[in-house]
Amino acid sequence: MGALPYLYKLIPEKTPLFLSSFTAELVKNKLKDHGFSLDKFQVRIIDENMIFQHGDFQVQIFFMPHSIPQAFSVGLTLKKPDLKIFYTGDFKTKGAEKEFKENDLKKFGPVDMLFCDSTGALFTGYSENELNIIKNLEKTIKEWEGRVFVTTFSSHIQRIKALFQIAEKTGRQIGILGYSMKNHLKAAFESDNFDIPPEKIKNPSVKNEKVLWLIAGCQAEDGSSLNKLSTKEIERFNINENDLIIYSASMIPGNEESIYEALNEFSEKGAYIKGLSGEKLHASGHGRQEDILNLFQMLSPKNVIPIHGDPLHFYAFRDLINQSRKKISLHIVKTGGIYELEKEVNEVLSVNSSLYFVENGEIHSDIVLYHRRRELSKDGICNLVIDKKDYNLKNLNYVGCISEEMYHNKVENLKIEISFQLEIIAKLETDKKEKRIKEKVYKINKLLLKKAPFVNILWV
């Protein structure tokens, strides 16, 4: 869904697009934000246990427990060759999704191919039932006297609905911070998955102690509401020791540093943090080992192809298949592979799967650009202006690296050390002088500043 605006112009008119009513509203709003319309597509709204013919395939829809409304798996039946395929999407088997019926999956099985979400394959047991999480959240919020801030995934409508009910039970008003959460609530309202028109939800006073605030941006990305609340960008809240911050989410690998940084900021202001110490205030929407084994039991697959993870998750299926005591063949597929599905999974072609980046105005594969951006975001940039005739240092400045005070304290020593190295490098018989300069300046910065800004040279 996230890629659709970027692929929009490449997709032919009237291409069939199969969506639940909830995802249809999300897609419509996302396309609108990019200046596009859903009218370009032939939209088909799907419902639970819907069966229809699409080309040679008979398609059956199964609504599954997950962290968003109307998450579905897809069953495909093909007559020639005689083949049954089940694609889980994101799922777990213990949840509060009222449409989920295990018997429907058992009736569909046995299957020849099971494409199975592997995200939770490294974790034992079942993914926690959402109803247990809601009980724990209610107890925690009920016991707190001051303001409560809960951050969770904006797509987790079931939990957000529950938090509205908890607020009512505990005599609290509701406040919402974040465009993403408001956008998902709008989509949920338009698809009959939420009862309150989002425009009628008005934020109360930030000084009101009896408020339950819902905060978007649980991964603490730059510009997210959680990130802004933890820094001085939203000062009016004045987070303090009377506030409770509930982290009702999971940390997506790679985001841990930014999340802990935000939570540390809250702690330094005196706020209490819950959700990181085994309080069970979040349940993953992805099935763990017992969920996967439960799925094996329901569908009796002959072949399993783990998806949605990394090789670490994929190969965890070897142990799960052994535990199941079923005759199941495991197939690990790779990026760029094109596979033929019959009674086996056979790679027939491998295509170039270079990493491409989609940005405003261009699509490119310049990975060096992103490495450079990461360097800049970490330690800033060191700008050198050098005379190309005599290698004289004309100017030296730093952006996003050190304070003005530190610059004034260190700049003379920095210039002396850099000028000395420039004098030596100018005499070298090599065509890699610029590289040498960058290496030497990098070491000087590490020694004198304890930082490693990106070194940028402008020749004059």
Secondary structure, DSSP 8 states (H G I E B T S, - for coil): -TTHHHHGGGS-TT-EEEE-HHHHHHHHHHHHHTT--GGGSEEEE--TT-EEEETTEEEEEEE---SSTT-EEEEEEETTTTEEEEE--S--SSS--TT--HHHHHHH---SEEEEE-TTTTS-S----HHHHHHHHHHHHHT--S-EEEE--TT-HHHHHHHHHHHHHTT-EEEEE-HHHHHHHHHHHHTTS-SS-GGG-----TT-SSEEEEES-TT--TT-HHHHHHTGGGGGG---TT-EEEE-S---TT-HHHHHHHHHHHHHTT-EEESSSS------SS--HHHHHHHHHHH--SEEEEESS-HHHHTTHHHHHHHHTS--EE----TTEEEEESSSEEEEEE------EEETTEEE--HHHHHHHHHHHHH-EEEEEE-TTT--EEEEEEESSS-HHHHHHHHHHHHHHHHHHHHHHHT---S-HHHHHHHHHHHHHHHHHS---EEEEEE-
